[in-house]
Amino acid sequence: MNQDISMIFYRLQFLNQKDMLGKMISFTEGLINGSLDYNDGKSLGTTPARLLKIQDYLDKTTPEQIIQKITSIEIPKEYEYQASELISTLEESANLHQKFIENLTSYRDALVTNDIAKTIVFSDKHGKSGDLRRILKIAINAAKNGEALEIISIGDNFDRGSENKENFDILLTLKKISRRYPSVKFHSCLGNHDIMLIKAVLLDKDYLDYWMSNGGESVITEFKAKGANIRHLALWILVNSRLFYVDRMKWLYIHAGIPCDIDGNALITQKLLNQWQNELSLIQNCIKTEAHWLKDEENKNRVLKLFKDSDLIFWIGRHDWLFNFSTASQNMAFQIDDENKLKLFNWIKNNCQADEVNEDWKKILMNYRSVLKKNDIRFRVISPARKIHNTKTQLFLSQLYINGVFFGHEHLGNIQNTGDTFFCIDTDEYIEGHLTIDDSGIWFNGRDTYEMIVSRDKLIHRVNKQLQDIDGR
């Protein structure tokens, strides 16, 4: 748990709060040296050597000893906040650690007894409606039969494609079903394209060109041709979406991910996530109760500030979080048929520099993916399986009080399952489909495929291993 104390420093660095970071380092050094008045910390740098010295102290001291030391000395007024932060971090860490163990045990018991509600999760439809139509049929049947079903969208159902209006109509219907039939629940989370749309249409006209260049033009053109009101779409997304969702089994559903350091420490806390979500709920209530609330510039800035504060959970790439506690078990692969391979070689010959032509064609395929697609060269990127580092993963999950993560945002050619714990489900650019979670495991449901991603038995094995690792410490 002493790692949780050092997280104060990492998070202050991450949030660029340099003055507070210097003061916190000074306070902790004062604890080590037995004096709190030798320096006020305001002009201190944040050198790695000082942080390493603090980390060494934390590693050799129990949380109880640190709390006892802080509470047994007279704290100068200028350090009262730092002392309070250290104590609350330790106490919160201990509480979350125990809750995490209880949660893991509860999840394992639910898996063993088949007490798992059926859940459908999808992401990044980007104006394609085929899979959403299939999901809607499943929802209608579940509602008619009184079957328990939870449906979760993790963002970006619009932009780029030509069926944005149909996607909107389907989401509206799913929301109506969930309100009318208690057995069906529907949760919609924001993605980065949703935020671009909201900002461009409702909050900042200067943002319009940027959104249009990232797929928004297709939405505007389609809605105008069909006589639909794009402002209605933007308002609906803002009022009816969440920043993230955590289900009964403590799976986190989020668009892009949670930033972390190389040791697996989450750089955004559960507390901060909940604060952002609460702020969004307050904004949504204001919009619902005051018809002209968004016409006020101060209110617009309030929404923009929330989006700015929380932007990483919509934009971060998996290489900036997931790759910090996982390694690839093989090289990236590609699927491309003979016709498209011939088109690729012709494109390379006509467009690449002489030294590039002699490179491995797979490297060129990787480096010029977006350009090749615009030239109608079709291929599929197969992301390799990744192995997780158990200790780092355990730290990340326990700090956020979750069992695993479902996310999108990456435009992969296949479902990426990392350690039966992290699932990237953004495949619709190549294969339309969604994940189904039920009492047999986690499945990928495509138009022509039904593939087991991980079985219930494997999930049980994973949770038992986590509990054993905790007991072993």
Secondary structure, 3 states (H helix, E strand, C coil): CHHHHHHHHHHHHHCCCHHHHHHHHHHHHHHHHCCCCCCCCCCCCCCHHHHHHHHHHHHCCCHHHHHHHHHHCCCCHHHHHHHHHHHHHHHHHHHHHHHHHHHHHHHHHHHHCCCCCCEEEECCCCCCCHHHHHHHHHHHHHHHHCCCEEEEECCCCCCCCCCHHHHHHHHHHHHHHHHHCCCEEEEEECCHHHHHHHHHHHHCHHHHHHHHHHHHHHHHHHHHHCCCCHHHHHHHHHHHCECCEECCCCEEECCCCCCECCCCCECCCHHHHHHHHHHHHHHHHHHHHCCCHHHCHHHHHHHHHHHHHCCHHHHCCHHHCHHHHEEECCCCEEECCHHHHHHHHHHHHHHCCHHHHCCCHHHHHHHCHHHHHHCCCCCEEECCCEEECHHHHHHHHHHHCCCEEEECCCCCCCCEEECCCEEECCCCCCCCEEEEEECCEEEEEECCCEEEEEEHHHHHHHHHHHHHHHHHC
